[in-house]
Amino acid sequence: MAAEKEILKHQIALLEEKVEIQSKRAPQGKPLFEQVRAEGESQTLFVSPSKIARAFELQHQKEADAEAEAAAKQQQAIEQALNREHKQRELQERKDERERKRQERLEKEAQKKAKKEAKKAQQEASKKGKAPAKSTNQKPKNQGKKYQKSKATAEAEIVVDKEDIAQPVTTRTGRKTKPTKHFEQGK
């Protein structure tokens, strides 16, 4: 535990020393008059009232640029915040629109279901009020005619049977069958 404490103290001391060295090496701005010296032909420093005025102009220009840059950053931040709010508002509007459409769809479905149930109830009530319903095993209408024809042929065959002539018999479905020999012998 004590060893860990000593190691941590040593690391802190090294980091503090490193920060101190970096702060000394940090780039520093040129002195105001050094910038003015660079403008002249000879690199000698001669300070005249016009150069002093020019130095102050440069300083004011730097300050104005810094202020303009800060204002631009602030304006950009305001625009970003407004855009963010606008996007959130649009997102909320789309969400509300989806919810509204969903509610409308659910209402329509509920109305359709209610109509369907009412119609079903009405049909059941009309079925109860009427005579007993026909069986569901009914034959289609076109088969009924076929059935009637086969009845007529069956009657004709009955007449033929009375004459004791062995002819093929037609079934209700219209299939012709021959009577078996055993059946013929029994007559």
WOLIN-V999178 format. One record per backbone hydrogen bond with DSSP energy under -1.0 kcal/mol. NH is the residue of the N-H (numbers start at 1). CO is the residue of the C=O. Records with the same first field share a line. If there is no record, write none. Layout:
NH=CO  CO
This chain:
5=1
6=2
7=3
8=4
9=5
10=6
11=7
12=8
13=9
14=10
15=11
16=12
17=13
18=14
19=15
20=16
21=17
22=18
23=19
24=20
25=21
35=31
36=32
37=33
38=34
39=36
52=48
53=49
54=50
55=51
56=52
57=53
58=54
59=55
60=56
61=57
62=58
63=59
64=60
65=61
66=62
67=63
68=64
69=65
70=66
71=67
72=68
73=69
74=70
75=71
76=72
77=73
78=74
79=75
80=76
81=77
82=78
83=79
84=80
85=81
86=82
87=83
88=84
89=85
90=86
91=87
92=88
93=89
94=90
95=91
96=92
97=93
98=94
99=95
100=96
101=97
102=98
103=99
104=100
105=101
106=102
107=103
108=104
109=105
110=106
111=107
112=108
113=109
114=110
115=111
116=112
117=113
118=114
119=115
120=116
121=117
122=118
123=119
124=120
125=121
126=122
127=123
128=124
129=125
130=126
144=140
145=141
146=142
147=143
148=144
149=145
150=146
151=147
152=148
153=149
154=150
155=151
156=152
157=153
158=154
159=155
160=156
161=157
162=158
164=161
165=160
167=165
169=177
171=175
174=171
177=169
184=180
185=181
186=182
